[in-house]
């Protein structure tokens, strides 16, 4: 069933989100990291493994109430032995260099969130298709349907809120 298509992603938008977080040093009420958290952005939202690891570290830094900038991020990644795996200090600096402004951060956050949703849908659909073909392991078609419905309905639930259905 695998036709080797590249899953939906936008690595440039991912980099722009990370760069926006690093550039956002203002004392505004809602910072870019806060917008990410409100939007349900998690490390898995990022397609590029480097960006996923960087965002996970950013979350850890934010939870610890430490300064979140290129210096602290580079230091924490190095201390945890992950700096070289993400491309080194040069990659972290490139996130800032290639992000001219934080003004469009929310647009990029929504973009990477939509790409992640599409990857999640593809993953759930693929698992359902595999179950449909494996009648020996999954002989009850109604059970497969129930599992598929449950799997897809879980996608729309975030905490106590549910994502709106498109009309």
Number of C-alpha atoms within 10 A of each C-alpha: 6 5 5 6 6 7 14 16 20 17 14 15 20 25 23 24 31 28 26 26 26 25 20 19 13 9 7 8 6 10 16 24 22 14 15 20 11 10 14 14 19 15 18 16 22 26 19 18 13 19 24 19 19 23 24 16 20 25 18 15 17 14 9 9 9 12 14 21 19 18 13 15 23 23 14 17 20 15 10 10 10 17 22 14 13 18 13 14 17 12 17 24 15 13 23 21 12 13 22 13 13 19 12 14 25 15 13 21 22 16 17 23 22 16 18 22 16 15 18 18 15 14 13 17 15 14 13 18 14 13 19 17 11 11 12 9 9 14 13 12 12 10 11 17 14 12 14 18 13 11 16 15 11 11 14 14 12 11 7 5 8 12 9 8 6 4 3
